[in-house]
């Protein structure tokens, strides 16, 4: 039998009624054998995700503030008990919640605390579907460096041979120290991808609250076109640049196994959604650009030095400065006598920007060093761009017509994307202009 793996995000687990709808989706197809779930997300604007409440619990515990802990944990308790009431089945959540509280207060740690939303949500879904619950700690393994261990797939295959159907919590596994360890936020998507690979699935369905992957953010452009199909590479570029339908790292397990991903809408299950595949079958002439995505709040550190190209080790010296401080860079545009580092502003707090400038000046001795702060990066992505003459000209003409000044340009050697840097306040105008040029 062909196997499909379903992953339901936070909005698909937000309350009892939505969980019942998700369960109905699973039951609609016999091939949907393994289900991975996130913690309950927001039910409405202004609501708080369960995972955020759990992080607040952990902070209160670490700060020794028992009153704050009790107040937040009561919100979590109420949330889950309401889910049990809405589903109309005694799921034993009160006992489970008491056990979780005891473990947290016993010093189980932040990752344990943060993972309990998925743990309890999976217990609920397993009970509703009437299938076994498999804790992610039984097979998801991290090594000493915090990276996913190959042992994960060996353990998973043994478990899946024993359990032909199961519900599994996403977002976490077991660290090398024997304690619960979480992925980065949104890592439930990675868990689903791991399960799909281990189960040798024919399809990984990622159920969320949108009907697929849009050509750009619908909060910026009204009713943008839905992309019927895109490649793993295109997804990675768009996700990394802020298109948050799917965690950008979730493609790696399924990509290596050649398993397609389908983005589906829990609230509109009849919609076709978006397929993410190893090689798109779209004709290159159909869509020159696949999608547009942007992120704000970056700083450009630019260095100029005559004969930079002949100075062996210049770039290495500059990069050693940011490596020393544990900082990564987004892009590294360069010329014969110039180079620029684009760094997320999150790394540059508390005087770090000036520290980097001073240390780069000392170690590399550039003729000039200057910065441009608070810029947005907008990526225009598509396999079709490399095979269509004049794509760049169209893009920059559209930006000029929209009175958007481009501060920086970076294009990958594969010609899969063109990235431009603009002032933060021009980010939305930039996306609008590019979308209107290639999709309107």
RODO-2510 file (C-alpha; in nm, 4 decimals, decimal comma):
residues 440
     n   res          X          Y          Z
     1     x     0,0000     0,0000     0,0000
     2     x     0,1203     0,3529    -0,0793
     3     x     0,1843     0,5518     0,2363
     4     x     0,1073     0,9181     0,2903
     5     x     0,2325     1,1145     0,5904
     6     x     0,0216     1,4043     0,7167
     7     x     0,1553     1,6869     0,9285
     8     x    -0,0971     1,9221     1,0901
     9     x     0,0237     2,2661     1,1968
    10     x    -0,0783     2,4724     1,4967
    11     x    -0,3892     2,6278     1,3404
    12     x    -0,5060     2,2764     1,2470
    13     x    -0,4793     2,1755     1,6151
    14     x    -0,6048     2,5003     1,7670
    15     x    -0,9259     2,3677     1,9254
    16     x    -1,1333     2,0539     1,9542
    17     x    -1,3533     2,1210     1,6543
    18     x    -1,0572     2,1815     1,4226
    19     x    -0,8877     1,8668     1,5522
    20     x    -1,2004     1,6698     1,4628
    21     x    -1,1868     1,8186     1,1131
    22     x    -0,8214     1,7187     1,0819
    23     x    -0,9069     1,3658     1,1947
    24     x    -1,1777     1,3504     0,9294
    25     x    -0,9179     1,4401     0,6659
    26     x    -0,6928     1,1562     0,7822
    27     x    -0,9790     0,9062     0,7753
    28     x    -1,0814     1,0142     0,4240
    29     x    -0,7888     0,8268     0,2661
    30     x    -0,6648     0,4845     0,3678
    31     x    -0,3119     0,5767     0,2576
    32     x    -0,2805     0,8431     0,5288
    33     x    -0,1066     0,6192     0,7767
    34     x     0,1216     0,8408     0,9879
    35     x     0,0214     1,1738     1,1395
    36     x     0,2573     1,4333     1,2877
    37     x     0,1114     1,7230     1,4853
    38     x     0,2148     2,0619     1,6194
    39     x     0,1042     2,2187     1,9465
    40     x    -0,2267     2,4086     1,9398
    41     x    -0,1794     2,7452     1,7715
    42     x    -0,3827     3,0638     1,7691
    43     x    -0,7615     3,0340     1,7547
    44     x    -0,8159     3,4018     1,6732
    45     x    -0,6269     3,7283     1,6447
    46     x    -0,4638     3,8166     1,9748
    47     x    -0,4674     3,4568     2,0969
    48     x    -0,1447     3,3000     2,2289
    49     x     0,0103     2,9812     2,0933
    50     x     0,0473     2,7009     2,3461
    51     x     0,4213     2,6802     2,2717
    52     x     0,4623     3,0475     2,3629
    53     x     0,2804     2,9826     2,6904
    54     x     0,5115     2,6891     2,7599
    55     x     0,8209     2,9023     2,6986
    56     x     0,6744     3,1566     2,9421
    57     x     0,6293     2,8754     3,1953
    58     x     0,9902     2,7735     3,1548
    59     x     1,1092     3,1323     3,2028
    60     x     0,8974     3,1689     3,5175
    61     x     1,0417     2,8462     3,6581
    62     x     1,4001     2,9503     3,5790
    63     x     1,3390     3,2866     3,7470
    64     x     1,1949     3,1201     4,0562
    65     x     0,8618     3,2989     4,0081
    66     x     0,6117     3,0323     4,1188
    67     x     0,3166     3,2719     4,1055
    68     x     0,3837     3,3599     3,7407
    69     x     0,4371     2,9920     3,6611
    70     x     0,1026     2,8946     3,8158
    71     x    -0,0806     3,1703     3,6277
    72     x     0,0596     3,0699     3,2894
    73     x     0,0260     2,6963     3,3454
    74     x    -0,3379     2,7463     3,4387
    75     x    -0,3935     2,9009     3,0939
    76     x    -0,2372     2,5929     2,9357
    77     x    -0,4468     2,3626     3,1516
    78     x    -0,7661     2,5504     3,0606
    79     x    -0,6774     2,5400     2,6907
    80     x    -0,6343     2,1625     2,6833
    81     x    -0,9327     2,0897     2,9038
    82     x    -1,1470     2,3008     2,6682
    83     x    -1,0197     2,0880     2,3778
    84     x    -1,1204     1,7732     2,5634
    85     x    -1,4651     1,9198     2,6298
    86     x    -1,5111     2,0241     2,2642
    87     x    -1,4133     1,6783     2,1403
    88     x    -1,6541     1,5192     2,3851
    89     x    -1,4289     1,2309     2,4918
    90     x    -1,2500     1,1718     2,8211
    91     x    -0,8905     1,1827     2,6964
    92     x    -0,7266     1,1684     3,0377
    93     x    -0,5766     1,5130     2,9883
    94     x    -0,6071     1,6205     3,3500
    95     x    -0,3758     1,3402     3,4620
    96     x    -0,1350     1,4098     3,1743
    97     x    -0,1263     1,7816     3,2557
    98     x    -0,0515     1,7074     3,6215
    99     x     0,2385     1,4819     3,5184
   100     x     0,3804     1,7452     3,2837
   101     x     0,3598     2,0132     3,5531
   102     x     0,5399     1,7866     3,7990
   103     x     0,8202     1,7196     3,5508
   104     x     0,8692     2,0880     3,4706
   105     x     0,8802     2,1825     3,8386
   106     x     1,1248     1,8958     3,8878
   107     x     1,3734     2,0661     3,6560
   108     x     1,3122     1,8777     3,3296
   109     x     1,4418     2,1774     3,1337
   110     x     1,3277     2,4309     2,8743
   111     x     1,3206     2,1936     2,5780
   112     x     1,1073     1,9443     2,7694
   113     x     0,8688     2,2226     2,8687
   114     x     0,8459     2,3646     2,5160
   115     x     0,7773     2,0204     2,3649
   116     x     0,4761     1,9354     2,5781
   117     x     0,2305     2,1129     2,3500
   118     x     0,3109     1,8681     2,0710
   119     x     0,3194     1,5767     2,3148
   120     x    -0,0317     1,6455     2,4460
   121     x    -0,1702     1,7336     2,1024
   122     x    -0,0451     1,4006     1,9651
   123     x    -0,2036     1,2157     2,2569
   124     x    -0,5330     1,3833     2,1688
   125     x    -0,5139     1,3069     1,7967
   126     x    -0,4163     0,9442     1,8626
   127     x    -0,7198     0,9002     2,0864
   128     x    -0,9539     1,0626     1,8332
   129     x    -0,8226     0,8452     1,5485
   130     x    -0,8005     0,5326     1,7631
   131     x    -0,4402     0,4596     1,6585
   132     x    -0,1168     0,4195     1,8590
   133     x     0,0817     0,7144     1,9917
   134     x     0,4567     0,7039     1,9287
   135     x     0,6642     0,9510     2,1279
   136     x     0,9219     1,1262     1,9111
   137     x     1,1899     1,0442     2,1691
   138     x     1,1582     0,6784     2,0689
   139     x     1,3311     0,7408     1,7362
   140     x     1,4312     1,1047     1,6690
   141     x     1,7939     1,1331     1,7806
   142     x     2,0353     1,4279     1,7940
   143     x     2,4128     1,3896     1,8121
   144     x     2,6571     1,5724     2,0418
   145     x     2,6534     1,8727     1,8060
   146     x     2,2757     1,8995     1,8135
   147     x     2,2383     1,7659     1,4595
   148     x     1,9968     1,4950     1,3516
   149     x     2,1574     1,1525     1,3809
   150     x     2,1316     0,8854     1,1090
   151     x     2,0216     0,6502     1,3867
   152     x     1,6846     0,8256     1,3636
   153     x     1,5858     0,6465     1,0439
   154     x     1,6979     0,3037     1,1596
   155     x     1,4924     0,3331     1,4803
   156     x     1,1923     0,4767     1,2940
   157     x     1,1799     0,1938     1,0408
   158     x     1,1740    -0,0644     1,3207
   159     x     0,8897     0,1180     1,4948
   160     x     0,6874     0,1664     1,1770
   161     x     0,7200    -0,2037     1,0972
   162     x     0,5540    -0,2668     1,4322
   163     x     0,2940     0,0103     1,4035
   164     x     0,1423     0,0462     1,0529
   165     x    -0,0500     0,3521     1,1754
   166     x     0,0450     0,6058     1,4403
   167     x     0,0335     0,9654     1,5597
   168     x     0,3657     1,1311     1,6436
   169     x     0,4403     1,4664     1,8077
   170     x     0,6569     1,6988     1,6009
   171     x     0,9249     1,9509     1,7006
   172     x     1,1409     1,7364     1,9286
   173     x     1,3428     1,4213     1,9848
   174     x     1,6089     1,2920     2,2205
   175     x     1,9450     1,4637     2,2627
   176     x     2,2813     1,2940     2,3078
   177     x     2,2494     1,3625     2,6821
   178     x     1,9316     1,1548     2,7022
   179     x     1,7081     1,4587     2,7503
   180     x     1,4339     1,6012     2,5299
   181     x     1,5723     1,8313     2,2617
   182     x     1,3696     2,0518     2,0275
   183     x     1,4251     2,1661     1,6723
   184     x     1,4143     2,5392     1,5982
   185     x     1,0686     2,7009     1,5979
   186     x     0,8544     2,5578     1,3218
   187     x     1,0531     2,2359     1,3417
   188     x     0,7392     2,0235     1,3377
   189     x     0,7629     2,0465     0,9586
   190     x     1,1043     1,8819     0,9795
   191     x     0,9589     1,6050     1,1969
   192     x     0,6962     1,5341     0,9334
   193     x     0,9616     1,5182     0,6660
   194     x     1,1681     1,2736     0,8752
   195     x     0,8665     1,0486     0,9227
   196     x     0,7891     1,0601     0,5498
   197     x     1,1413     0,9490     0,4623
   198     x     1,1500     0,6758     0,7282
   199     x     0,8106     0,5416     0,6188
   200     x     0,9133     0,5486     0,2503
   201     x     0,6044     0,7571     0,1812
   202     x     0,4829     0,8469    -0,1670
   203     x     0,3687     1,1894    -0,0448
   204     x     0,4219     1,4214     0,2520
   205     x     0,1099     1,6344     0,3101
   206     x     0,1605     1,9462     0,5172
   207     x    -0,1785     2,0705     0,6372
   208     x    -0,2015     2,4342     0,7391
   209     x    -0,4418     2,7306     0,7111
   210     x    -0,3613     2,8356     0,3530
   211     x    -0,4452     2,6678     0,0233
   212     x    -0,0900     2,6407    -0,0976
   213     x     0,2176     2,8508    -0,1581
   214     x     0,1409     3,1989    -0,2893
   215     x     0,3540     3,3972    -0,5308
   216     x     0,4049     3,6517    -0,2515
   217     x     0,2746     3,7374     0,0936
   218     x    -0,1061     3,7900     0,0789
   219     x    -0,0703     4,0441     0,3601
   220     x     0,1247     4,2621     0,1152
   221     x    -0,0453     4,1909    -0,2194
   222     x    -0,4186     4,1277    -0,2188
   223     x    -0,5104     3,7775    -0,3440
   224     x    -0,1788     3,6813    -0,5033
   225     x    -0,1697     3,3831    -0,7349
   226     x    -0,1268     3,0393    -0,5834
   227     x     0,1717     2,8451    -0,7149
   228     x     0,0544     2,4998    -0,8281
   229     x     0,4045     2,3519    -0,8290
   230     x     0,7581     2,4523    -0,7380
   231     x     1,0916     2,2819    -0,6916
   232     x     1,2716     2,2050    -0,3673
   233     x     1,5283     2,4722    -0,4562
   234     x     1,2636     2,7374    -0,5167
   235     x     1,0928     2,6488    -0,1894
   236     x     1,4183     2,6748     0,0028
   237     x     1,4947     3,0181    -0,1401
   238     x     1,1450     3,1522    -0,0736
   239     x     1,1143     3,0000     0,2750
   240     x     1,4524     3,1311     0,3796
   241     x     1,3526     3,4800     0,2677
   242     x     1,0374     3,4875     0,4750
   243     x     0,7702     3,2818     0,2979
   244     x     0,6751     3,0919     0,6128
   245     x     0,4347     2,8290     0,4845
   246     x     0,6959     2,5575     0,5440
   247     x     1,0178     2,5448     0,7474
   248     x     1,3045     2,5822     0,4992
   249     x     1,4942     2,2828     0,6458
   250     x     1,1967     2,0486     0,6043
   251     x     1,2886     1,9707     0,2446
   252     x     1,6148     1,7906     0,3173
   253     x     1,4871     1,4496     0,4379
   254     x     1,2252     1,4196     0,1619
   255     x     1,4523     1,5650    -0,1054
   256     x     1,7094     1,2911    -0,0521
   257     x     1,4333     1,0326    -0,0897
   258     x     1,2578     1,2038    -0,3829
   259     x     0,9295     1,2393    -0,1915
   260     x     0,7042     1,5272    -0,3022
   261     x     0,5447     1,7637    -0,0511
   262     x     0,1901     1,8914    -0,0825
   263     x     0,0818     2,2072     0,1015
   264     x    -0,2876     2,1687     0,1917
   265     x    -0,5566     2,3728     0,3669
   266     x    -0,7241     2,2006     0,6645
   267     x    -1,0159     2,4419     0,6333
   268     x    -1,0537     2,3877     0,2574
   269     x    -0,9429     2,0264     0,2027
   270     x    -1,0941     2,0218    -0,1454
   271     x    -0,8377     2,2767    -0,2724
   272     x    -0,5518     2,1323    -0,4800
   273     x    -0,2790     2,3091    -0,2851
   274     x     0,0836     2,3330    -0,3955
   275     x     0,3145     2,0440    -0,4844
   276     x     0,6849     2,0749    -0,4076
   277     x     0,8927     1,8387    -0,6192
   278     x     1,2541     1,7637    -0,7079
   279     x     1,2156     1,8910    -1,0637
   280     x     0,9149     2,0954    -1,1638
   281     x     0,7236     1,9847    -1,4727
   282     x     0,6217     2,3411    -1,5501
   283     x     0,7191     2,4673    -1,8901
   284     x     0,9794     2,7364    -1,8448
   285     x     0,7819     2,9792    -2,0524
   286     x     0,4768     2,9503    -1,8274
   287     x     0,6252     3,1248    -1,5235
   288     x     0,9452     3,3242    -1,5541
   289     x     0,9182     3,4066    -1,1834
   290     x     0,7843     3,1539    -0,9357
   291     x     0,7589     3,3728    -0,6278
   292     x     0,8749     3,6790    -0,4383
   293     x     0,9618     3,6985    -0,0680
   294     x     1,1239     3,9534     0,1589
   295     x     1,2717     4,0015     0,5052
   296     x     1,3413     4,3256     0,6869
   297     x     1,6010     4,4466     0,9355
   298     x     1,9470     4,3813     0,7967
   299     x     2,2662     4,5860     0,8029
   300     x     2,5262     4,6078     0,5247
   301     x     2,8884     4,6466     0,6324
   302     x     3,0929     4,7536     0,3293
   303     x     3,4716     4,7568     0,3033
   304     x     3,6834     4,9184     0,0317
   305     x     4,0558     4,8614    -0,0274
   306     x     4,2703     4,9188    -0,3303
   307     x     4,4114     4,5951    -0,4748
   308     x     4,1885     4,3895    -0,2472
   309     x     4,1757     4,1158    -0,5096
   310     x     4,5526     4,0582    -0,4853
   311     x     4,5697     4,0571    -0,1047
   312     x     4,5643     3,6912    -0,0065
   313     x     4,3467     3,6247     0,2973
   314     x     4,1660     3,9608     0,3080
   315     x     3,8174     3,8070     0,3019
   316     x     3,9256     3,5420     0,5520
   317     x     4,0395     3,8098     0,7958
   318     x     3,7064     3,9902     0,7741
   319     x     3,5045     3,6709     0,8144
   320     x     3,7157     3,5671     1,1135
   321     x     3,5821     3,8708     1,3003
   322     x     3,2191     3,7697     1,2724
   323     x     3,3045     3,4039     1,3333
   324     x     3,4755     3,5039     1,6575
   325     x     3,1473     3,6519     1,7779
   326     x     2,9313     3,3628     1,6577
   327     x     2,7657     3,5701     1,3852
   328     x     2,6572     3,4401     1,0456
   329     x     2,6099     3,6525     0,7350
   330     x     2,3284     3,6377     0,4817
   331     x     2,5119     3,7418     0,1658
   332     x     2,8586     3,8506     0,0565
   333     x     2,8426     4,0702    -0,2550
   334     x     3,1864     4,1753    -0,3758
   335     x     3,3806     4,3636    -0,6416
   336     x     3,7472     4,3850    -0,7329
   337     x     3,8209     4,6353    -0,4541
   338     x     3,5066     4,6054    -0,2427
   339     x     3,3158     4,3553    -0,0347
   340     x     2,9987     4,3770     0,1702
   341     x     2,8627     4,1668     0,4527
   342     x     2,4881     4,1555     0,5033
   343     x     2,4035     4,0695     0,8632
   344     x     2,0728     4,0263     1,0449
   345     x     2,0152     4,3120     1,2904
   346     x     1,9385     4,0569     1,5611
   347     x     2,3152     3,9941     1,5859
   348     x     2,4040     4,3612     1,6168
   349     x     2,2524     4,4657     1,9489
   350     x     2,4295     4,6262     2,2451
   351     x     2,7063     4,7923     2,0458
   352     x     2,8035     4,4821     1,8485
   353     x     2,7982     4,6686     1,5160
   354     x     3,0655     4,9144     1,6300
   355     x     3,2667     4,6279     1,7803
   356     x     3,2707     4,4509     1,4430
   357     x     3,3694     4,7674     1,2583
   358     x     3,6550     4,8361     1,4998
   359     x     3,7884     4,4807     1,4803
   360     x     3,7592     4,4654     1,0999
   361     x     3,9469     4,7947     1,0765
   362     x     4,2250     4,6587     1,2971
   363     x     4,2660     4,3160     1,1374
   364     x     4,2028     4,3983     0,7684
   365     x     4,3040     4,7673     0,7505
   366     x     4,0597     4,8673     0,4735
   367     x     4,0810     5,2099     0,3099
   368     x     3,7219     5,2732     0,4018
   369     x     3,4493     5,0964     0,5984
   370     x     3,0874     5,2118     0,6158
   371     x     2,7393     5,0761     0,6883
   372     x     2,3849     5,0960     0,5619
   373     x     2,1421     5,0008     0,8353
   374     x     1,7805     4,8807     0,8368
   375     x     1,7513     4,7402     0,4892
   376     x     1,5134     4,4746     0,3584
   377     x     1,6156     4,1895     0,1308
   378     x     1,3690     4,0883    -0,1408
   379     x     1,4267     3,7701    -0,3392
   380     x     1,2720     3,7125    -0,6811
   381     x     1,2886     3,3383    -0,7408
   382     x     1,2263     3,1134    -1,0396
   383     x     1,3964     2,8549    -1,2577
   384     x     1,2558     3,0311    -1,5621
   385     x     1,4616     3,3461    -1,5097
   386     x     1,7841     3,1914    -1,6411
   387     x     1,6252     3,1094    -1,9756
   388     x     1,4445     3,4356    -2,0446
   389     x     1,6375     3,7305    -2,1811
   390     x     1,5612     4,0632    -2,0171
   391     x     1,4289     3,9381    -1,6808
   392     x     1,6658     4,1598    -1,4823
   393     x     1,5849     4,4578    -1,7025
   394     x     1,2116     4,4109    -1,6403
   395     x     1,2656     4,3802    -1,2663
   396     x     1,4781     4,6931    -1,2282
   397     x     1,2588     4,8950    -1,4635
   398     x     0,9583     4,8037    -1,2474
   399     x     1,1419     4,9176    -0,9352
   400     x     1,2476     5,2421    -1,1000
   401     x     0,8906     5,3126    -1,2107
   402     x     0,7774     5,2526    -0,8509
   403     x     1,0425     5,4964    -0,7237
   404     x     1,2202     5,2229    -0,5257
   405     x     1,5918     5,2858    -0,4828
   406     x     1,8037     4,9697    -0,4891
   407     x     2,0877     4,9737    -0,2362
   408     x     2,2346     4,6319    -0,3153
   409     x     2,2052     4,3589    -0,5794
   410     x     2,3067     3,9945    -0,5423
   411     x     2,2437     3,7123    -0,7892
   412     x     2,3381     3,3500    -0,7371
   413     x     2,5475     3,1671    -0,9967
   414     x     2,2557     2,9346    -1,0721
   415     x     2,0468     3,2372    -1,1747
   416     x     1,7642     3,0939    -0,9653
   417     x     1,7126     3,4207    -0,7830
   418     x     1,7835     3,7920    -0,7848
   419     x     1,8100     3,9570    -0,4451
   420     x     1,7839     4,3314    -0,3990
   421     x     1,8356     4,5365    -0,0864
   422     x     1,6105     4,8360    -0,0243
   423     x     1,5297     5,0526     0,2741
   424     x     1,2919     4,8825     0,5189
   425     x     1,0107     5,1255     0,4457
   426     x     1,0299     5,0375     0,0726
   427     x     0,9984     4,6616     0,1254
   428     x     0,6266     4,6305     0,0499
   429     x     0,6449     4,8721    -0,2440
   430     x     0,9302     4,6655    -0,3860
   431     x     0,7330     4,3402    -0,3612
   432     x     0,4258     4,5068    -0,5126
   433     x     0,6250     4,6373    -0,8082
   434     x     0,7884     4,3028    -0,8848
   435     x     0,4624     4,1113    -0,8474
   436     x     0,2759     4,3494    -1,0780
   437     x     0,5496     4,3192    -1,3411
   438     x     0,5544     3,9400    -1,3554
   439     x     0,2077     3,8290    -1,2412
   440     x    -0,0488     4,1046    -1,2934
***
